[in-house]
Amino acid sequence: MDLVSGIVVYVILWWWILFMVLPVGVNREEDVQLGNDAGAPQKPNLVPKLVATTVIAAVVWIGVDQFIRADIISFREMVKDWM
């Protein structure tokens, strides 16, 4: 995987994992005041979630990179067969 492809894959993985990590440990506000959303979290803890997302995305990206380099599934051959 070249540099640009690697960055694109990492960014996609990072956002995908962020949306999976965001709801973890969320507690809703019990006493909702007028004008506030009832589903808004009390403490979103974004910094630990961003750090966890970055680490998890790096580990998953390494796995994806190794899978692509192992050439288990040849994506180029699949595309060539479709054309």
Secondary structure, 3 states (H helix, E strand, C coil): CCHHHHHHHHHHHHHHHHHHHCCCCCCECCCCCCCCCCCCECCCCHHHHHHHHHHHHHHHHHHHHHHHHHCCCCHHHHHHHHC
